[in-house]
Amino acid sequence: MSQSAQDRVNDFVIKLANVNGTGSASANSLLMKTIFRMGIPVNGKNFFPSNIQGLPTWYEIRVTRDGYLARSGRVDVMVAMNAQTYAQDLADVSPGGTLIYDSTWPRHQLLARSDITILGVPLARMCNERFSNARTRVLMKNMAYVGALAALLGLDRAVIEQLVEETFARKPAALDANREAIELGFAYAQEHFDCPLPTRVEPLDKTSGHIMIDGNTATALGCVYAGATVGAWYPITPSTSVMDAFKSYCERYRTDPETGERRFCIIQAEDELAAIGMVLGASWNGARAFTPTSGPGLSLMNEFLGFAYFAELPAVVVDVQRVGPSTGMPTRTQQSDMLSAAYASHGDTRHVLLLPANPGECFEFAVAAFDLAERLQTPVILLSDLDIGMNDWMCKELSWDPAYRPDRGKVLGADELVDAANFHRYLDKDGDGIPYRTLPGVHPKGAYFVRGSGHNKYGAYTEDSDEYREVVDRLLVKWRTAATLVPKPEIRRHPKSAGWGIVAAGSCDWAVLEALDRLADSGIHLDYCRIRAFPFGKEVEEFLEQHERVFVVEQNRDAQLKALLTLETEYPKQRMHSVLHYGGLPIDCSSIVSAVERAEAQGEAA
Amino acid sequence: MTSIAKPKIVHRGLRRNALGLTIRDYEGGMSTLCAGCGHDSVTAAIVQAFFELDIPPHRVAKMSGIGCSSKTPAYFLGASHGFNAVHGRMPSIATGAGAANRDLYLLGISGDGDSLSIGLGQFAHAVRRNLDMLYVIENNGVYGLTKGQFSASADVGSKAKRGEENRQPPIDPVQMAMALGGTFVARSFSGDKDQLVPLIKAGIRHRGFALLDVLSPCVTFNDHEASTKSYAYTREFRHRVVNADFIPPREEIKAAYDEGEVMPIELHDGSRVLLRKISKDYNPHNRGAAIDYIRSHHRAGEIVTGLLYMDEGDPDMHGLNNTSRTPLNELPFEALCPGADALASLQRRFR
């Protein structure tokens, strides 16, 4: 079904096909930011290779007046800058769309489609004529297509100019070159084509109070604001930018201007086994400590995660999920660490998971992760993913409550210890399954042995069955307490719902929201429960019970969220219907819509 | 790690240190290791050293991994905080602990299996970071808890109890630490308390990573005739090249030494280490020459002991990081959170 040209105003997708390492990222971000500043909701998805230079990379910008922030799946304007992928890029353009290519060289194969408009702009020739430096010529081709798109899509040139000035404020030479390149593309398009295209932007006022931020930066800010002082990590895509951002904010806000002393310590560990060990060592000593990682790193951390569960040490792990198994596809997205994170390590272990759906929640949950880890004295895993972590998302401006104070949990200080008759580490004095802990060096009475071996409620080594069971059973009491403290699900009920629901988590959110609207348009009304944490808590259980059938939408092959729901709730597995998307690109709404429609059709037939 | 509580009987005449504590206050539970285990002698040396250093026990974090040696923290410093980590991963725990609280005394106890096989990577990186800690390897060439397999420190030609001969070359933690830039590298023998106690004291006061490799025979699995880690072999072939005396701050140097033979090294807290050469051809300040010396003597079947290399000038992990003088775990939240206004202004670049 094709939409009329009118419908494509502020509602279309630009896809930019580039070669990585050629500087296209700044041009693409300039493009997206321009649209955002024109007040039009927008999102950007970067599909990049696990490589530094020379391989294909794509950037998709969805211009979405209705504010749908999921991937759309269609391509209305393709900018084909990579000869290696021309054939695929040509095929990807939706009927009625436009393909722009560099016409410096003849590209006869591009004329193979008659249902789209093909526009040639001699980007390389223009830049070669204008610029003398070889690297500048390559970089400016990108800015030249921004100029051409400005004319074709009706972008506000004053906004572009402002952004270019902000970006190159400190590099006047680059500023001039960028301006010139944009002008080259703009003038060419104006002269040769009917500008603007029917697919174009018109200013709106739907982005005020919002920012464009990636989840990893937001997570890092959360760690800074929560007061984390120790960050240990081993570089791994797609989590690396969490520590990059943490470091840069700490350098900015936590360095003494006079002495240069740093109120933080970042340690690049030898591997992830050491990274989590450092976090535990620091947490044991009362510092807020965290480690960002991804699937392979989480696998390596298993032994220590079990230790922390059993010895009851706080730890914050940020797992920015990527495609598995094994090395998988490091620069593609998935939600496939759900089960391995929930039950990481041998023996009976269960871990608290926080499941943010957008950068705003990355910020909020990063702070919550430290509070929960210290309150519950256990590892908390913030399960983000590459889509949230590395793409720029439009979200509400982050805000901070100045009244916030960290919840350090049940830690006995010197004053309490001096008056205490004695201290026993693992007694459940309050009935919530959470014992009291002490920090090394504070008071002689607080000393105890942290151990991963069997221990009794007093903290002493044991091999006695009853003493062991008493401790692990108490850990279950703590688990039930955790279920009452973690973020509650976000539930959206439709008044006309006929008893069917969707359950999803994390970055599936926008695809589900868009699918709900599309389904509603065709008369199918569903309720929606977005799970935001594990353990699930009674609200999730109730939602399930209230629905005759539930679609569990997730981005992995093995229906891991459904498996977790099967294991951890009483809801019958037969009533859960999986919608799975796991190719590595962010989920769009179409698979959800078609799965529900199919089920609806079968239901009617039955 | 098993241990048996030890009844605490304090004789009135027992000497007290500057804190008013007796040596009993530095002991731990009763050892459950085999009778005659070298590790128990190391435990006794640690107890004496910390008592004599007047260190409050609760200011010490004693950490270990897995193995016979890693059980020993239960047997000393009962009033210290202990951390019995997973196998081979104690260095990372120590690194995190030191990162959070730079004022804590970090004492790591490990073995040859824990440090040289499963934990070789973490051991090497702790040396490289110059983490401020004393790291003791109780080295006996075998896996005791799993009943006598060779460890990575077993010498070529050394035989297991049942006659099997080790053919793989050993990893020597001393040569490794020197090659990795270790700033305090020492070797001793569990049966030589006179040498051991000052080395422990100097190691704990040294700012940076202090490695103390202690040959500590396993009476049950590696104390037989064809072993190169037995009591008899170690006694016969150990070769003390450097003597190290530890002089606390403000204390006079009483013993008389010939000038030129003694090298005093001042530590950051004002205490001194007096290095006295026993072998004229050994130089504890020349890394390359020291490694060559140790290697060639090892080839000849000799075990070189003493404070083999020391450099007090290199910055430790916090020095390199320029970490705040106040331990990170004591900083108030206000010193860490940039606040609402900063958050509002930093977001300008996201618009």
Interface residues (C-beta under 8 A of the other chain):
Chain A: F36 R37 I211 M212 I213 L221 V224 Y225 A226 G227 A228 T229 V230 A232 Y249 Y253 R254 D256 G260 E261 R262 R263 F264 C265 I266 I267 A269 E270 D271 L273 A274 A275 I276 G277 M278 V279 L280 G281 A282 S283 W284 N285 G286 A287 A289 E303 F304 F307 E397 L398 S399 W400 D401 P402 Y404 R405 P406 T438 L439 P440 G441 V442 H443 P444 G446 A447 Y448 F449 V450 R451 G452 S453 Y461
Chain B: M1 T2 S3 P56 P57 H58 R59 A61 P73 A74 G78 A79 S80 H81 G82 F83 N84 A85 V86 R89 P91 S92 I93 A94 T95 G96 A97 G98 A99 A100 N101 D103 L104 G121 Q122 A124 H125 R129 M317 H318 N321 N322 T323 S324 R325 L328 N329 L331 F333 A335 L336 C337 P338 G339 A340 A342 L343 A344 L346 Q347 F350 R351
